[in-house]
Amino acid sequence: MYNMMKKFFLSLVVVLVAFSLVGCKSKKETPTIQAGSQRITTPFSGNEYRADANHFRAVNMGTSVDYAMARRIALQNARTELAGSIEATVKAVTAQYADQRQVGQRQEFQTRLEEESRTVVNQLLNDVRVIGDETFREPDGRFTVWVAIEMAKDALMQSMNNSISRDERLRLDFDQHRFRQIFDEEMKKFENQ
């Protein structure tokens, strides 16, 4: 009798586990497109407008009843996006670089290097190159301007080298070749995104 009850409970446990596994199975929802939906293609959405190993790039838009204002908004939005990409990349590079260098005040060195890079980026953002520009007139009369901008990686590196060479404390602990290697590795990640 004891063996029979043991087998019954064991069978019951197996059945319950099997049902719970089937019941817990996650349901994958397939995205559906509603009837009447239209595909929208945004300007400058091709690969040639994405950041790569040699250039930081950004695409953005602005809308206004005044064409000049719409263009200014688009350029400002694109510059802000570009600055964010550059800042994130430079921050990753400086963190890796500072970790690899045996600098006495590592945190101070990293902070100073990041401050220098922000100053350089702010100066360079005034010299970005517009690589695409499209204007649309909306049905309500407003203008929508799309712009694509880029900044060469080498321009950033050159400006950073010049800025660092003017700062005596940074210059002492700065290995330009190693910094460039780490920077190039980070830039290659853009191509894999």
VOBA-1610 file (N, C-alpha, C; in pm, whole numbers, padded with zeros to 5 digits, always signed):
BEGIN
Met+00082-00119+00000Met+00000+00000+00000Met+00087+00127+00000Tyr+00195+00123+00079Tyr+00285+00237+00088Tyr+00352+00262-00046Asn+00396+00156-00114Asn+00459+00170-00246Asn+00360+00224-00348Met+00234+00182-00339Met+00134+00228-00433Met+00107+00378-00413Met+00098+00421-00290Met+00077+00563-00261Met+00199+00644-00306Lys+00317+00587-00286Lys+00440+00655-00327Lys+00442+00672-00478Lys+00405+00568-00552Lys+00402+00576-00699Lys+00295+00676-00745Phe+00180+00677-00675Phe+00073+00770-00711Phe+00119+00915-00695Phe+00179+00944-00578Phe+00225+01081-00553Phe+00337+01120-00649Leu+00426+01024-00678Leu+00534+01052-00773Leu+00477+01081-00911Ser+00378+01004-00952Ser+00313+01027-01082Ser+00242+01161-01082Leu+00176+01195-00972Leu+00106+01321-00959Leu+00203+01439-00971Val+00319+01427-00906Val+00421+01532-00912Val+00471+01549-01056Val+00497+01438-01124Val+00545+01444-01262Val+00441+01512-01351Val+00314+01478-01335Val+00208+01537-01416Val+00197+01688-01386Leu+00203+01725-01258Leu+00195+01866-01222Leu+00312+01945-01278Val+00433+01889-01272Val+00550+01957-01326Val+00535+01973-01477Ala+00487+01872-01543Ala+00468+01880-01689Ala+00367+01988-01725Phe+00255+01994-01651Phe+00155+02097-01677Phe+00209+02237-01647Ser+00288+02248-01543Ser+00341+02381-01509Ser+00441+02427-01615Leu+00519+02335-01669Leu+00613+02373-01775Leu+00539+02418-01900Val+00433+02347-01933Val+00354+02386-02050Val+00283+02518-02023Gly+00231+02535-01904Gly+00160+02657-01867Gly+00251+02778-01859Cys+00379+02759-01823Cys+00472+02871-01808Cys+00541+02908-01937Lys+00514+02830-02039Lys+00579+02857-02166Lys+00545+02999-02212Ser+00648+03076-02242Ser+00623+03214-02283Ser+00566+03216-02424Lys+00471+03303-02441Lys+00409+03318-02572Lys+00478+03433-02643Lys+00531+03403-02758Lys+00599+03504-02837Lys+00496+03573-02925Glu+00485+03703-02905Glu+00390+03777-02986Glu+00456+03821-03116Thr+00390+03796-03224Thr+00439+03838-03353Thr+00386+03978-03379Pro+00476+04071-03408Pro+00428+04206-03435Pro+00339+04207-03559Thr+00230+04277-03547Thr+00139+04286-03661Thr+00131+04430-03706Ile+00111+04445-03833Ile+00095+04578-03891Ile-00053+04594-03920Gln-00108+04701-03869Gln-00251+04724-03885Gln-00283+04757-04030Ala-00403+04721-04068Ala-00450+04752-04203Ala-00452+04904-04222Gly-00409+04950-04336Gly-00407+05093-04365Gly-00278+05162-04325Ser-00186+05089-04261Ser-00058+05150-04222Ser+00025+05178-04346Gln+00101+05285-04339Gln+00187+05321-04452Gln+00332+05320-04406Arg+00418+05266-04489Arg+00561+05268-04461Arg+00611+05410-04486Ile+00688+05461-04390Ile+00744+05595-04404Ile+00896+05582-04411Thr+00952+05642-04510Thr+01096+05643-04524Thr+01146+05781-04486Thr+01233+05785-04385Thr+01287+05914-04344Thr+01409+05947-04428Pro+01432+06072-04451Pro+01551+06110-04528Pro+01679+06067-04457Phe+01779+06037-04535Phe+01914+06006-04485Phe+01915+05885-04393Ser+01840+05781-04428Ser+01836+05662-04344Ser+01930+05552-04392Gly+02006+05577-04496Gly+02098+05476-04548Gly+02225+05463-04465Asn+02299+05358-04492Asn+02424+05332-04419Asn+02526+05444-04431Glu+02524+05515-04543Glu+02623+05622-04562Glu+02598+05740-04468Tyr+02486+05740-04398Tyr+02456+05847-04302Tyr+02470+05800-04157Arg+02525+05681-04138Arg+02549+05629-04003Arg+02696+05642-03969Ala+02725+05656-03841Ala+02864+05666-03796Ala+02940+05540-03836Asp+03067+05558-03866Asp+03152+05445-03901Asp+03289+05465-03838Ala+03386+05388-03881Ala+03519+05393-03821Ala+03591+05526-03845Asn+03548+05603-03943Asn+03616+05728-03977Asn+03540+05855-03945His+03408+05844-03926His+03326+05963-03905His+03219+05942-03799Phe+03195+06045-03724Phe+03076+06053-03640Phe+02970+06118-03727Arg+02848+06064-03725Arg+02741+06122-03805Arg+02611+06129-03725Ala+02527+06223-03763Ala+02396+06236-03699Ala+02296+06290-03801Val+02173+06246-03787Val+02063+06292-03873Val+01951+06337-03779Asn+01895+06454-03807Asn+01783+06500-03727Asn+01701+06601-03806Met+01592+06644-03747Met+01501+06733-03818Met+01450+06844-03728Gly+01393+06945-03792Gly+01332+07056-03720Gly+01213+07106-03800Thr+01112+07152-03729Thr+00990+07201-03794Thr+00954+07338-03739Ser+00916+07429-03829Ser+00875+07563-03789Ser+00800+07628-03905Val+00728+07733-03873Val+00661+07809-03980Val+00762+07892-04057Asp+00877+07915-03997Asp+00985+07991-04059Asp+01094+07893-04106Tyr+01128+07899-04235Tyr+01228+07807-04290Tyr+01361+07815-04216Ala+01411+07937-04193Ala+01541+07953-04127Ala+01539+07893-03987Met+01429+07910-03917Met+01416+07854-03782Met+01411+07701-03788Ala+01339+07647-03884Ala+01332+07501-03899Ala+01471+07444-03925Arg+01548+07512-04009Arg+01685+07467-04039Arg+01773+07476-03914Arg+01761+07587-03839Arg+01839+07604-03716Arg+01807+07495-03615Ile+01679+07464-03601Ile+01636+07358-03508Ile+01694+07224-03551Ala+01685+07195-03681Ala+01738+07068-03732Ala+01889+07058-03706Leu+01962+07164-03734Leu+02107+07162-03711Leu+02139+07148-03563Gln+02065+07218-03478Gln+02090+07209-03334Gln+02060+07068-03283Asn+01949+07010-03328Asn+01916+06873-03288Asn+02022+06774-03334Ala+02068+06790-03457Ala+02172+06700-03509Ala+02303+06718-03434Arg+02340+06842-03404Arg+02464+06868-03328Arg+02455+06808-03188Thr+02340+06820-03126Thr+02321+06762-02992Thr+02336+06611-02998Glu+02277+06548-03097Glu+02289+06404-03115Glu+02434+06365-03141Leu+02500+06440-03228Leu+02640+06413-03260Leu+02727+06428-03135Ala+02705+06534-03060Ala+02783+06556-02937Ala+02763+06442-02839Gly+02642+06390-02828Gly+02615+06277-02739Gly+02691+06153-02780Ser+02695+06125-02909Ser+02771+06009-02960Ser+02920+06024-02932Ile+02970+06144-02960Ile+03113+06170-02940Ile+03146+06161-02792Glu+03063+06222-02709Glu+03090+06222-02565Glu+03092+06079-02510Ala+02995+05997-02553Ala+02990+05859-02506Ala+03114+05782-02550Thr+03156+05804-02674Thr+03275+05735-02725Thr+03400+05781-02652Val+03416+05911-02637Val+03535+05964-02570Val+03538+05921-02424Lys+03422+05916-02361Lys+03417+05872-02221Lys+03462+05726-02210Ala+03415+05642-02301Ala+03457+05501-02300Ala+03607+05489-02325Val+03657+05568-02418Val+03801+05563-02451Val+03883+05611-02332Thr+03846+05722-02272Thr+03926+05775-02161Thr+03922+05681-02041Ala+03808+05616-02018Ala+03800+05521-01906Ala+03892+05402-01932Gln+03887+05347-02054Gln+03975+05235-02087Gln+04121+05276-02081Tyr+04150+05393-02135Tyr+04287+05442-02138Tyr+04340+05463-01996Ala+04261+05526-01911Ala+04303+05551-01773Ala+04320+05420-01696Asp+04235+05320-01725Asp+04249+05190-01659Asp+04378+05120-01698Gln+04421+05138-01822Gln+04540+05070-01872Gln+04669+05142-01835Arg+04659+05271-01809Arg+04778+05350-01775Arg+04801+05344-01625Gln+04925+05340-01585Gln+04958+05343-01444Gln+04986+05488-01404Val+04877+05562-01395Val+04887+05704-01362Val+04861+05718-01213Gly+04941+05800-01146Gly+04930+05817-01002Gly+04790+05853-00957Gln+04734+05957-01009Gln+04599+06003-00973Gln+04505+05968-01089Arg+04476+05839-01104Arg+04401+05788-01219Arg+04268+05861-01238Gln+04190+05876-01131Gln+04059+05940-01141Gln+04073+06087-01183Glu+04169+06156-01125Glu+04191+06297-01162Glu+04233+06307-01308Phe+04322+06216-01351Phe+04368+06214-01490Phe+04250+06192-01584Gln+04164+06093-01551Gln+04049+06062-01636Gln+03954+06181-01642Thr+03928+06244-01529Thr+03838+06359-01526Thr+03893+06474-01609Arg+04021+06503-01595Arg+04082+06612-01671Arg+04080+06581-01821Leu+04104+06457-01856Leu+04102+06417-01996Leu+03961+06431-02053Glu+03859+06394-01977Glu+03721+06409-02022Glu+03684+06556-02037Glu+03730+06640-01945Glu+03703+06784-01955Glu+03766+06843-02080Glu+03890+06804-02108Glu+03957+06852-02230Glu+03881+06807-02353Ser+03836+06683-02354Ser+03765+06632-02472Ser+03633+06705-02491Arg+03563+06737-02382Arg+03437+06812-02396Arg+03462+06950-02456Thr+03568+07016-02412Thr+03603+07147-02466Thr+03632+07137-02615Val+03709+07036-02653Val+03744+07014-02794Val+03618+06988-02876Val+03531+06902-02825Val+03409+06867-02899Val+03323+06991-02919Asn+03307+07071-02815Asn+03226+07193-02828Asn+03282+07287-02934Gln+03414+07296-02943Gln+03475+07381-03045Gln+03455+07322-03184Leu+03470+07192-03195Leu+03459+07126-03326Leu+03316+07122-03378Leu+03217+07123-03290Leu+03078+07115-03336Leu+03038+07234-03421Asn+03112+07342-03411Asn+03084+07456-03497Asn+03134+07433-03639Asp+03221+07335-03656Asp+03280+07309-03787Asp+03235+07177-03848Val+03119+07126-03807Val+03072+07002-03867Val+03034+07026-04011Arg+03037+06921-04087Arg+03006+06929-04229Arg+02866+06875-04254Val+02785+06953-04324Val+02650+06908-04361Val+02666+06820-04485Ile+02619+06694-04473Ile+02632+06601-04585Ile+02498+06571-04652Gly+02392+06626-04596Gly+02260+06609-04655Gly+02163+06710-04598Asp+02070+06756-04682Asp+01977+06860-04641Asp+01852+06847-04728Glu+01737+06824-04665Glu+01612+06816-04741Glu+01505+06898-04669Thr+01425+06968-04746Thr+01320+07052-04689Thr+01185+07007-04744Phe+01086+07003-04655Phe+00950+06966-04692Phe+00856+07077-04648Arg+00757+07103-04729Arg+00652+07200-04692Arg+00532+07116-04649Glu+00491+07133-04525Glu+00380+07056-04469Glu+00247+07114-04518Pro+00140+07035-04515Pro+00009+07085-04559Pro-00038+07209-04482Asp+00006+07222-04356Asp-00037+07339-04277Asp+00055+07460-04298Gly+00150+07450-04393Gly+00237+07563-04425Gly+00371+07564-04353Arg+00387+07476-04253Arg+00514+07472-04182Arg+00622+07405-04268Phe+00747+07435-04234Phe+00862+07373-04300Phe+00919+07265-04210Thr+00955+07153-04269Thr+01029+07049-04197Thr+01160+07031-04271Val+01269+07051-04199Val+01402+07040-04256Val+01473+06922-04191Trp+01528+06836-04274Trp+01610+06723-04229Trp+01754+06754-04266Val+01847+06731-04174Val+01989+06748-04204Val+02066+06626-04157Ala+02172+06599-04230Ala+02268+06496-04192Ala+02403+06565-04181Ile+02471+06543-04069Ile+02601+06608-04047Ile+02705+06502-04011Glu+02830+06541-04029Glu+02937+06450-03990Glu+03058+06529-03940Met+03140+06458-03863Met+03267+06512-03816Met+03369+06400-03827Ala+03481+06430-03887Ala+03584+06329-03906Ala+03650+06294-03773Lys+03674+06165-03756Lys+03743+06116-03636Lys+03880+06180-03625Asp+03949+06195-03736Asp+04084+06250-03732Asp+04087+06395-03685Ala+03984+06471-03719Ala+03976+06610-03672Ala+03964+06614-03520Leu+03886+06524-03466Leu+03871+06516-03321Leu+04004+06475-03256Met+04067+06373-03311Met+04194+06326-03254Met+04301+06436-03260Gln+04310+06505-03372Gln+04410+06612-03385Gln+04386+06724-03284Ser+04261+06764-03272Ser+04228+06870-03176Ser+04254+06826-03033Met+04223+06700-03002Met+04251+06651-02867Met+04401+06648-02839Asn+04478+06601-02936Asn+04623+06599-02918Asn+04678+06739-02895Asn+04629+06835-02973Asn+04675+06974-02955Asn+04636+07027-02817Ser+04514+06999-02775Ser+04467+07046-02646Ser+04545+06982-02531Ile+04568+06853-02540Ile+04641+06782-02434Ile+04785+06827-02428Ser+04846+06853-02543Ser+04986+06895-02543Ser+05004+07033-02478Arg+04897+07113-02472Arg+04905+07243-02406Arg+04887+07232-02254Asp+04834+07120-02206Asp+04813+07098-02063Asp+04930+07017-02008Glu+05016+07081-01931Glu+05139+07018-01885Glu+05114+06892-01803Arg+05015+06895-01715Arg+04988+06778-01630Arg+04938+06660-01712Leu+04851+06685-01810Leu+04802+06575-01893Leu+04911+06523-01985Arg+04991+06614-02038Arg+05094+06576-02134Arg+05193+06476-02075Leu+05224+06490-01947Leu+05320+06401-01882Leu+05274+06256-01880Asp+05144+06234-01864Asp+05092+06098-01852Asp+05021+06049-01978Phe+05033+06121-02088Phe+04957+06088-02208Phe+05043+06013-02308Asp+04994+05896-02349Asp+05059+05816-02453Asp+04967+05825-02576Gln+05003+05913-02667Gln+04920+05942-02783Gln+04891+05817-02866His+04992+05733-02886His+04975+05614-02968His+04873+05518-02906Arg+04883+05494-02776Arg+04791+05401-02709Arg+04648+05459-02707Phe+04638+05588-02683Phe+04507+05651-02684Phe+04442+05635-02822Arg+04520+05655-02926Arg+04469+05642-03064Arg+04423+05498-03091Gln+04496+05399-03042Gln+04457+05260-03061Gln+04320+05233-02997Ile+04304+05277-02874Ile+04177+05255-02804Ile+04065+05330-02875Phe+04093+05451-02918Phe+03993+05532-02989Phe+03951+05463-03118Asp+04047+05411-03194Asp+04015+05340-03319Asp+03929+05216-03293Glu+03958+05145-03184Glu+03878+05027-03149Glu+03733+05067-03120Glu+03714+05176-03048Glu+03578+05223-03020Glu+03507+05265-03148Met+03578+05331-03238Met+03516+05375-03363Met+03475+05256-03450Lys+03550+05149-03447Lys+03514+05031-03526Lys+03384+04970-03479Lys+03349+04991-03352Lys+03223+04938-03300Lys+03104+04998-03373Phe+03118+05120-03424Phe+03008+05183-03498Phe+02974+05102-03622Glu+03073+05044-03684Glu+03049+04968-03806Glu+02973+04839-03778Asn+02985+04789-03656Asn+02919+04664-03620Asn+02780+04684-03563Gln+02736+04807-03551Gln+02603+04834-03496Gln+02497+04825-03603
//
